[in-house]
């Protein structure tokens, strides 16, 4: 009989979310909207900080407040022509924070905020308990699922200059790969540029500059990997499920004792779900209701966006199993 495991959403791993929005309303108005949201929906009200002007942009670190700031990449007309705003959440660490942060998206939309195809959703997940060996395992697993994650996104995110696939770094050959030495994956794929501004090494589907900086500077407080792939939608379930997906993936990769046998993309949706931490490989995995919801959401995104009938059929079968359970 296979081993039966129960998996809950990890409630200890810290994360932060960035919502990019259009400039149809001002930063100050967004600040007022967030204050109203906190007044109506929070027992432990978070403050809001609104920084002024383009020079007001800065990394948000270890904050217990919402931070609204200038962003020159997410205006409706594009960089160097237009600008938008970035809303950085306070640092969360549990499912209640996931729900509170994601609910703001709906509140913003109802208050008149808008997004455009230049707007992205970014999720930072803390990895201070990782070393280079563990990060190599994480990146190996990421290379297995990256194509499937792209299928779950709007076409505007494909080959987007702000979230380029990590797989492109492998080139045509990865003969150096040894699953017994996953730290080699980190050494071959790690970012070379650690600058805060104008850093193309940050603009990948999974940005590891924060982890790389922390390996050089133990006092650096933003030891994270950053999901940069999804488009931003002011939709509560869109934000909620991407947070749950990436936080769960990071936690599961940290628990893995070994790297994949190769770096080829997952061959089917079952294998992709396994690397995402949403399906068991040999054991029978029971997910908590939050992760079951995220698994179903992910499968529906694949069914909607994939161009592969084979992958769509596989996803539909997995979705049927969820609803028949």
PyMOL commands that set and color helices and strands:
alter all, ss='L'
color gray80, all
select helices_A, chain A and resi 27-41+54-56+95-110+132-151+155-157+166-170+183-189+200-202+209-216+236-255+269-275+289-305+309-324
alter helices_A, ss='H'
color red, helices_A
select strands_A, chain A and resi 4-7+15-21+48-50+66-71+84-88+121-126+206-207+224-227+284-287
alter strands_A, ss='S'
color yellow, strands_A
deselect
rebuild
show_as cartoon
